[in-house]
Amino acid sequence: MTRRSSFHPTPDIPGPGQESVWDYPRPPRVERTDARVVVRLGGQVIADTTGAVRVLETSHPPVYYLPIADFVPDALVPTSGSSMCEFKGSASYFDVHGGDQVVGRGAWTYRTPWEGYGELRDLVAVYPSQMDSCEIAGERVRAQAGDFYGGWITADIVGPFKGEPGTLGW
């Protein structure tokens, strides 16, 4: 059983074929993946790619960034507002359209990422909790709690994960 404390989390022990988010670096690392990534909204596939990257940061499930070109036309509509990442720079947001659904600010991008994160240019991340589903290599992902970070949890990732209640101080 994992003990969870807001200041001293005890990492879960990875099993065969698993990775621990506590082995991920800080600052985060960008890593290419050839896994097929599919995003659905409004009953439609809005993105399907084998050209994604994942961003790995200590205590966080990976965040998957997909080529903007691999989204269906009109799925991403730029919207107002921005946020700042201490590592990647200023994020811009999109409203995400699929079928008859619209998710306000459901996706983001770094149009001019900071040094060391240039690979994120022209890539878009979505909040998996706000989509019908997100899949990696056919596995449906669970969303990272709290919706602030947008991490994608699969069976091969173990935590505990930042974002869950009591993790603000990590």
Summary of the structure (lengths in Angstrom):
residues: 170
radius of gyration: 15.6
end to end distance: 19.3
largest distance: 46.0
contacts: 518
relative contact order: 0.23
helix: 7%
strand: 42%
